[in-house]
Amino acid sequence: MMNPADLPDTIPVFPLPRVLMLPRARLPLHIFEPRYLAMIEDCMKTRHRLIGMIQPRQTAGGETKLQSIGCAGRLTGFSETEDGRYMITLSGMSRYRVKEEVQGFAPYRRCVVDWAPFSRDLGTTEEDKGFRRDDFMDLLGRYFSAMELSTDWNSLKEAEPELLINSLSMLCPFTPEDKQALLEAPSLTTRRETLVTLLEFALRGGADEEILQ
């Protein structure tokens, strides 16, 4: 665990659409672009080893901006392939709000961020007192069958509610807008309710075209 005082004011950010990082969850990434290889190398030189995952968004004028909220992960796993690519694992630490983007000579993007709105993220595992596992697993089973997805059902049945809800929020093939809604959910209960709504919506056929891209 990290303390709020350990969090830096400026972090490198990795903009990826449809990629969601959440506190206390793990995200494996395959790094091959030169600018992001440089980002990983610079990150490993820091004490905090934090990288901010964030989704890009398109403005009405076609310009690529960053979403206002992302989530930072600590670099906890690293290996290098023979051809120079990096296989890394980020462990989710805390969400953040972007204050401003830093202009400079780094090949990757960096942002000044505010951690204060998400101080709860650094705490212990969050509870969801309204979680009904049997009903949720039934819905999930119908969704996975309809989407022709496979998973380790034994692991899902044994997972703690927070890990289960956050992992599914990260892994299910939702739209970038839906992923952002899951990220910005103020509590685990709200995230679970949002996730259930998205699963039910997909089963009704309302988002087949987007989900199956």
N, C-alpha and C positions, 0 to 999 in steps of 0.2 A: 504494500500500500504506500501511497505517497501522501504527504501533507500539502495543504494549500500553499504553504510557503515555498515548497519545492517546485511549483509549477512556474515555468518561464513566461515572460510577457510576450515573447515572439517565438513562433514555431514554424518549421517547414510544413507546407500543406501539400497533400497529394489529391488532386481533383479527379474523381472517378465516378461516372454516372452509374446508378444502380448498385453501388457498393456502399454498404452500411457497416459502421463500427459502433458498438455499444459498450458501455462500462461493464467490466468483469467478463467480457466475452473475448474470444480469440479470432483473429482474422489472418489467414495465410495469404500471402501475396507473392506473385512471380514478377520480379523486376528485371527489365531488359533495356529500357530506353536510357541512353547515356545521361540525361539530366537527372533521372531518378536514381541511377546507380551512384551519381555524385551526391545526391541527397542522402542516400543510405550511408555512404562513407562519412559524410559530415556528421550525420546523426550519431554514429558510433563514437565520435570524438567528444560528445557532450556527456554531462553527468546524468541528465534526465532521460536521454534517448527517446524523446517523444516525436511522433509524426502525427500531424492532424489530417485525418481523412475528412473529405468534404465533397459534396456533389457540385458540379458545375451547373449553371443554368443559362438559358439563352434569353437575352432581352428582346423587346419588341423590334429593336433595330438590328438584331442579328449578332450583337456582341456577346461574347462569352464572359459571364461574371461568375462569382462564387455564391453559393447559398450563404445565408447569414449565420447558420449554425452547423457545426461539425462535431466530430468526436476524436479525441487524441488517443493514440495507443502507444505503449512503450515497446520498443524493439526488444523482444525476449527470445527470438529464435533467428538463427542466421546460418545459411550454408551457401556455398558458391559452386556452380557447375563448371565443368571443364572449359566451356566456351565463354565464361565470364558473366553469366547471369546470376542473380541472387534469388534465393528462395528464403523469404523471411516470414516471421510470425509477429503480429502486433497484439499485445494484450490491452484491451480497452481500459482506459483510466478515467477520463472525464470528458463530457461535452464542453463546448466553448462557443462564445459568440464572437464573430469577427468584428474588430473595431476598425481596422484599416489594413490594406495590403502594403507591404514594404517594397519600396522600389530600390533596386540595387543590382549588383553584378552577378548574383547567384543564378545558375541556369534553371533553377526551380523556384516556385512561388513560396513566399513567406508572408505571414500575417501577424499583426499585433492582435492579441485575443484577450477576451474577458472570461475568466473562469467562474466568477462570483455567482452568476445565476444558477449554477449547477453544482454547488458545493456538496449536495447530497450524493453525487456520483462517487465521491471518494470514500463514502461510508461503507457499512457492511451490506451484505446481500439484502435486496429489497423484497418485501413480502406482498402478496396479492391475496387478501383474505377472501375475495369473491371468486377465486379460481376453482372451477369444478373440473377436475382432470378427466373424468369419464366422458362428460359431454364434449369437452375440448378435443379429446383424442378421437372421438367418433367423427366430429367435423373434420379434423385433420386427415383422418383416413379416407373420407370421401373426397377431399380436395386432392390428396396425393394420387388417388385412383383416377380421378377425372383428368388430372394433368399428366398422368403416366410418369409419376416420379417415384423413386424408391428411396428407402432409408432404413436405418437400423432401429426397428420399432422397440426392441428391448431397451436400448439406451434412452429413447424418448420417454418410455413409460417410467423409467427410474430417475430421470433428470429432475432437479429442483425446478420449481415454477419459473424463477427468474432466468435460469440458464435455458430452459425450454422455450420460453416466450422470446427472449432476446436472440437466441440462435435461429429460431424460425423466422423472426423479423429480418435477420441478416441474409438467410439462405433462400427464402421463397422468391420466385421471379416476379416481383411486383414492379410497377412503374417507378421512375425516379421520384415523382410527386408523392406516391404512396410510401416509398422508402423514407422520404423526408418527414412525412407525417408521423411515421413510427419513431424516427429519431427524436422528434420534438415533443413527443408525448410526455407530459409533466410527471407521470408516475407509471409504475409497472402495471397497475390496474388499467390505466388509460391506454397503455400500449397494447395490453391483451385485448381490450375492447375494440381497439382499432384493427388489430390483427384478425379478430373474429369477423368483423365487418368485411374486411378485404377477402377473407376466405369464402364467406357466404356470397359475396358479390360475384366472385369468380365462378362459384358453382351455379349461380343463376344465369351464367353466360353473358353477364354485362360487360366483362372486360376480356373476353377470350382473345380478341385480336391483339391487344396490348400484351397480355401475359404470355402468350405463346410465341412472341417474336424471338 
